[in-house]
Amino acid sequence: MTLPRIVPVRAFADNYIWVIRDHRHAAVVDPGDASPILDYLRHEKLQLAAILNTHHHRDHVGGNEMLLREFPVPVYGPATEAIPTVTHPLRECAGRESDEGVVYLREFTLSFRVLDIPGHTAGHIAYYGGNMLFCGDTLFACGCGRLFEGTPGQMVASLQKLADLPKDTEVYCGHEYTLNNIRFARTVEPGNQELLEREKAVEALAKQHVPTLPSTIGLEKATNPFLRCGEPEVISSASAKMNKPLNDPVSVFAALRDWKNRF
């Protein structure tokens, strides 16, 4: 089976709307703005088949209504968040088959498993399938989302769930934050040589105005401080920042997230 192409469409200052496409159809993930998607669909002569939302923030769902006026398609999204346009509410259904726990895009013969990943928002979900992860604003390249509605404990559990996916899983997140995230990560873990190499590679991409995504789960586990809260240098840096010893991953994560908020 040939997997569809994944194309990034820029929106606002730094959002990515991900387009899953073949030569005829497209599905879009987190269309915060309809205009660039409509332009892309018209230019490529594609028929919209579905909309997938990861969470309720306006910069991820704001384009739904306009897209639906032209393409009355299914809209998938988290069951526990208020997104008026959602027609297929979803939640993780571990250990059993359920329409709420799986999205099947027949145009691409592609299935996604739904993962509950609260933290950034209370009902945030991700879509995992075909070796791809669409994770919205939970896991970023070398970073993670702010905690607007969830707790540090929830976010640590959500990030660990994503970290447990296969290392070669491609990570498609919602924003182009990579270079700034890496600069923070280098402050936290200056001795990480893989992180230094990643910085050089990302700087080269940035100079060419090329997207730094997708990442992979393996790369994130090697370089993302929010997935490395058990590493000695990360613990030491977080403890020094808080001016007290931190002994568990949730405390280390909370310190890192607060530090990054002010970075």
C-alpha positions as CSV (number, residue, x, y, z in Angstrom):
1,M,0.0,0.0,0.0
2,T,1.3,3.5,-0.9
3,L,0.9,5.9,2.0
4,P,-0.5,9.4,1.1
5,R,1.7,12.4,1.1
6,I,1.8,14.8,4.1
7,V,2.1,18.5,3.1
8,P,2.4,21.4,5.5
9,V,0.4,24.5,4.9
10,R,1.4,27.6,6.8
11,A,-1.2,29.7,8.7
12,F,-0.9,32.7,11.0
13,A,2.6,33.4,12.3
14,D,3.8,29.8,13.0
15,N,1.0,27.3,12.6
16,Y,1.1,24.3,10.4
17,I,-2.1,22.8,9.0
18,W,-1.2,19.3,7.9
19,V,-2.7,18.1,4.6
20,I,-3.0,14.3,4.1
21,R,-3.4,13.9,0.3
22,D,-3.2,11.7,-2.8
23,H,-3.8,12.9,-6.3
24,R,-7.6,13.4,-5.8
25,H,-8.4,13.8,-2.1
26,A,-7.2,15.6,1.0
27,A,-7.9,15.5,4.7
28,V,-6.7,18.3,6.9
29,V,-5.5,18.3,10.5
30,D,-6.2,21.4,12.7
31,P,-7.3,24.0,10.1
32,G,-7.2,27.1,12.2
33,D,-7.6,29.2,9.0
34,A,-9.6,28.1,6.0
35,S,-8.2,30.5,3.4
36,P,-4.8,28.9,2.8
37,I,-6.4,25.5,2.7
38,L,-9.0,26.5,0.2
39,D,-6.2,28.1,-1.9
40,Y,-4.2,24.9,-1.7
41,L,-7.2,22.6,-2.6
42,R,-8.1,24.7,-5.6
43,H,-4.5,25.0,-6.9
44,E,-4.0,21.2,-6.5
45,K,-7.6,20.3,-7.7
46,L,-8.2,18.3,-4.6
47,Q,-11.5,17.3,-3.0
48,L,-11.6,17.6,0.8
49,A,-12.6,14.4,2.5
50,A,-12.3,15.0,6.2
51,I,-11.2,17.4,8.9
52,L,-9.3,16.2,12.0
53,N,-9.1,18.4,15.1
54,T,-6.8,17.7,18.1
55,H,-8.1,20.3,20.5
56,H,-10.5,23.3,20.8
57,H,-8.1,26.3,20.5
58,R,-9.2,28.7,17.8
59,D,-5.9,28.5,15.9
60,H,-6.6,24.8,15.3
61,V,-10.4,24.8,14.6
62,G,-11.2,28.3,13.4
63,G,-11.3,27.3,9.7
64,N,-13.8,24.5,10.2
65,E,-16.9,26.4,9.4
66,M,-15.7,28.0,6.2
67,L,-14.3,24.7,4.9
68,L,-17.7,23.0,5.6
69,R,-19.6,25.6,3.6
70,E,-17.7,24.4,0.5
71,F,-17.1,20.8,1.6
72,P,-19.7,19.2,3.9
73,V,-17.3,16.5,5.2
74,P,-17.0,14.6,8.5
75,V,-15.2,16.5,11.3
76,Y,-13.4,14.4,13.9
77,G,-12.4,15.9,17.2
78,P,-12.2,15.3,21.0
79,A,-15.4,14.1,22.6
80,T,-14.8,16.1,25.8
81,E,-14.1,19.5,24.2
82,A,-16.6,22.1,22.9
83,I,-16.0,22.2,19.1
84,P,-19.5,22.9,17.6
85,T,-18.5,21.6,14.1
86,V,-17.4,18.2,15.3
87,T,-19.6,15.4,13.8
88,H,-17.6,12.4,15.1
89,P,-16.5,12.9,18.7
90,L,-13.5,10.8,19.7
91,R,-11.8,9.4,22.7
92,E,-9.2,6.7,23.4
93,C,-10.7,3.3,23.7
94,A,-7.9,1.1,25.0
95,G,-8.3,-2.6,24.7
96,R,-11.5,-2.6,22.6
97,E,-12.6,-1.7,19.1
98,S,-14.8,1.4,19.0
99,D,-15.9,4.0,16.5
100,E,-14.9,6.6,19.1
101,G,-11.3,5.3,19.2
102,V,-10.5,4.9,15.5
103,V,-10.6,7.1,12.5
104,Y,-10.7,5.4,9.1
105,L,-10.1,7.6,6.0
106,R,-11.3,5.3,3.3
107,E,-10.0,7.6,0.5
108,F,-6.4,6.7,1.6
109,T,-7.1,3.3,3.1
110,L,-5.6,4.8,6.3
111,S,-6.6,4.3,9.9
112,F,-5.7,6.4,12.9
113,R,-5.9,5.3,16.5
114,V,-7.1,8.0,18.9
115,L,-4.9,8.8,21.9
116,D,-6.1,10.8,24.9
117,I,-3.2,13.2,25.8
118,P,-4.6,15.9,28.2
119,G,-2.3,18.6,29.5
120,H,-2.3,21.5,27.0
121,T,-6.1,21.3,27.1
122,A,-8.3,19.0,29.2
123,G,-9.5,16.9,26.2
124,H,-6.6,17.0,23.8
125,I,-6.3,14.0,21.5
126,A,-3.7,12.7,19.0
127,Y,-4.0,10.6,15.9
128,Y,-1.6,7.7,15.4
129,G,-1.4,5.5,12.3
130,G,0.6,4.7,9.2
131,N,3.8,5.4,11.2
132,M,2.5,9.0,11.7
133,L,1.6,11.0,14.8
134,F,-0.5,14.2,14.6
135,C,-0.2,15.6,18.1
136,G,-1.4,19.2,17.9
137,D,0.1,21.2,20.7
138,T,1.1,18.5,23.2
139,L,4.5,17.4,21.8
140,F,6.6,19.9,19.8
141,A,9.9,19.4,18.1
142,C,12.2,19.7,21.1
143,G,9.4,21.0,23.3
144,C,5.9,20.7,24.5
145,G,2.8,22.7,24.9
146,R,1.9,25.1,27.7
147,L,-0.4,23.8,30.4
148,F,-3.6,25.8,29.9
149,E,-6.0,23.3,31.4
150,G,-4.1,20.3,32.6
151,T,-1.6,19.5,35.3
152,P,2.1,18.6,35.1
153,G,1.2,15.1,36.1
154,Q,-1.2,14.8,33.2
155,M,1.2,16.2,30.7
156,V,4.0,13.9,31.9
157,A,1.7,10.9,31.4
158,S,0.6,12.2,28.0
159,L,4.2,12.7,26.8
160,Q,5.2,9.3,28.0
161,K,2.4,7.7,26.1
162,L,3.8,9.4,22.9
163,A,7.4,8.5,23.8
164,D,6.3,4.8,24.0
165,L,5.4,4.8,20.3
166,P,8.0,3.3,17.9
167,K,11.1,5.4,17.5
168,D,10.6,5.9,13.8
169,T,7.1,7.4,14.2
170,E,7.0,10.7,12.3
171,V,5.9,13.5,14.5
172,Y,3.6,16.2,13.0
173,C,3.0,18.9,15.5
174,G,1.0,22.2,15.2
175,H,3.7,24.9,15.3
176,E,7.1,25.8,13.9
177,Y,8.8,26.4,17.3
178,T,11.8,24.2,16.8
179,L,14.7,26.6,16.8
180,N,13.6,28.4,19.9
181,N,12.9,25.1,21.6
182,I,16.3,23.8,20.8
183,R,17.9,27.0,22.2
184,F,16.1,26.4,25.5
185,A,17.0,22.7,25.5
186,R,20.7,23.6,25.0
187,T,20.4,25.7,28.1
188,V,19.0,22.8,30.1
189,E,21.3,20.1,28.7
190,P,24.4,21.7,27.3
191,G,26.3,18.4,27.3
192,N,23.9,16.7,24.9
193,Q,25.9,16.2,21.7
194,E,22.9,15.0,19.7
195,L,21.1,18.2,20.6
196,L,24.1,20.2,19.3
197,E,24.0,18.3,16.0
198,R,20.2,18.9,15.8
199,E,20.7,22.6,16.4
200,K,23.1,22.9,13.4
201,A,20.7,20.9,11.2
202,V,17.7,23.0,12.2
203,E,19.6,26.3,11.7
204,A,20.5,25.2,8.2
205,L,16.8,24.5,7.4
206,A,15.7,27.8,9.0
207,K,18.1,29.7,6.7
208,Q,16.4,28.0,3.7
209,H,12.9,28.7,5.1
210,V,12.2,25.0,5.1
211,P,10.0,23.3,7.7
212,T,11.8,21.6,10.5
213,L,9.1,19.0,10.7
214,P,8.3,16.2,10.8
215,S,10.5,15.0,13.7
216,T,10.6,11.4,15.0
217,I,9.9,9.9,18.4
218,G,13.5,8.7,18.5
219,L,14.9,12.1,17.8
220,E,12.6,13.7,20.5
221,K,13.6,11.1,23.1
222,A,17.3,11.9,22.4
223,T,17.0,15.7,22.4
224,N,13.7,17.0,23.9
225,P,14.2,18.0,27.6
226,F,10.5,17.4,28.4
227,L,11.0,13.7,27.5
228,R,14.3,13.5,29.4
229,C,13.2,14.4,32.9
230,G,15.0,11.4,34.3
231,E,18.4,12.4,32.8
232,P,21.0,13.5,35.4
233,E,21.9,16.8,33.6
234,V,18.3,17.7,33.1
235,I,17.5,17.0,36.7
236,S,20.6,19.0,37.8
237,S,19.6,22.0,35.7
238,A,16.0,22.0,36.8
239,S,17.0,21.7,40.5
240,A,19.5,24.6,40.1
241,K,16.8,26.7,38.5
242,M,14.4,26.0,41.4
243,N,17.2,26.3,44.0
244,K,16.2,23.0,45.6
245,P,16.7,19.3,44.8
246,L,14.0,17.7,42.5
247,N,13.7,14.0,42.7
248,D,10.8,12.9,40.5
249,P,9.9,13.4,36.8
250,V,6.8,15.4,37.5
251,S,8.6,18.0,39.6
252,V,11.4,18.2,37.0
253,F,8.9,18.6,34.3
254,A,7.0,21.3,36.2
255,A,10.2,23.2,36.8
256,L,11.2,23.0,33.1
257,R,7.8,24.1,31.9
258,D,7.8,27.1,34.2
259,W,11.4,27.9,33.1
260,K,10.4,27.7,29.4
261,N,7.4,29.9,29.9
262,R,9.8,32.7,30.9
263,F,12.6,31.9,28.5
